[in-house]
């Protein structure tokens, strides 16, 4: 690779004399630490912050060998072997070896016949991976990578692949399958366009050769995901067998142009699926970034009024994901995070992460300040470079910079690139946004056009009152989150989960009712309590009153009928006796049913003196006795 070609891969790289300089893609570079130029053996790169050439290549989606003009010896000296895959022919003779190296690179070598190696495959017959083990197998699974073939083989499933990955299948590979006695082929493509195209090539070749073919689309794969990822999420051999059993047999007609192929940009038509094929598609499992709340590869909107704490909540989410720790009690996926703080002060962002105990290794990459005019394009470059699982844009209108946020068409067009970014990279994109004026329903909480609320998979609504902050969600996938209260650590400013708002209001109503009853000299009816206890809805106060009675904190008398309504008092208040009831008379006299003294008579509180005052005097008397 030439220096000029490499410069085209880097945003903002520029020529300076006989070399190029730019921002290093392998770390959060603000000082143009990277320099590179053409050398005798290829591209010479140097990061003055200390990043290795291998790390820089990996950050750009390249192999280290891409820098060295095909010089395998130079590439080998700068990397280490992490896996070796042997390719043997039908008789078991070793044909060649493919090395996987770190940083990610693949080198190929073949025996030289004298105990050494030749580092190319010139003139060598290509054979399928694990070919000797396919002999006598009626059904063989064809995958795109050696890792996938090994994962299936570990489950006892005969599997193979070809060297070189997608786009390298030939009819000779198909001939090797038929010669081994294979009758049926199951193809498991990777979840990207190259993988789908590769699967179609394999399928057509096998069908022409007379093999039975099934093409299985695994649901729930991340972008570029494969069967190894599918198995890693807990799926079993039995589950795969069920999918294969239910899948229809593929025909050549379905691979012909105009049949079921995906249209290209110049087809001029729409991507249509028959109802037959649609109904046969397996149920899609939703992969989650935050379990039950934020889907991987999804878009969400965090809306709240100014000073409600949106940025605080967003930064807490960022650190939780970077550490793989639960967020508000929900399991979070571990991975890198990009956080764009487009409105906050740099010092504030730094102080908050420091207060939460952020450490150097935590993979959160922060940009503070105004978004450049081409911010969306630059964000995509960083997303492809750093492979984050979460991207936070705080706030969204500081990036898209639309003239009218109330215009539906304008906002739809502005949000489309962010939705595409999430779907294509597999990262969850969280947009922080202001809520509209007044009290609005959750789905209408966002300021501006309804397009803002229509695009996200999840809408998170943050509210703040004098008593507490609450968070609720509206979900496209999964169940909505009931409005829950949030806790805030005053030292770390870490946000945690509290009780539901309904429980919080009920608890406050209970405390208010107890406080009111403690000040009464005689039992009161329910209407008096409802009127005297301020705040909260009547149904909440009634529920609180019933709960206090059930727990025994409040005593209730009366039949609850006209002329004899229920009356309520603190549970330590003594009701007037019922005439003729000896047990009640004893209680009124401060005696147990057997005549033993147990508590003071109610008249000792004195006429018109509140029960609370009597309790205070009673408490003082007890303290004197104990002393």
Beta strands, then each sheet from edge to edge (+ up, - down):
strand 1: 14-16
strand 2: 19-22
strand 3: 34-39
strand 4: 42-47
strand 5: 80-88
strand 6: 94-102
strand 7: 105-111
strand 8: 117-118
strand 9: 139-142
strand 10: 159-160
strand 11: 184-188
strand 12: 212-216
strand 13: 288-290
strand 14: 294-295
strand 15: 299-304
strand 16: 337-341
strand 17: 364-368
strand 18: 390-394
strand 19: 428-434
strand 20: 458-464
strand 21: 469-475
strand 22: 484-488
strand 23: 495-500
strand 24: 524-525
strand 25: 554-557
strand 26: 567-570
sheet 1: 1+ 2- 3+ 4-
sheet 2: 5+ 6- 7+ 8-
sheet 3: 10+ 9+ 11+ 12+
sheet 4: 13+ 14-
sheet 5: 17+ 16+ 18+ 19+ 15+ 20+ 21- 22+ 23-
sheet 6: 24+ 26- 25+
end
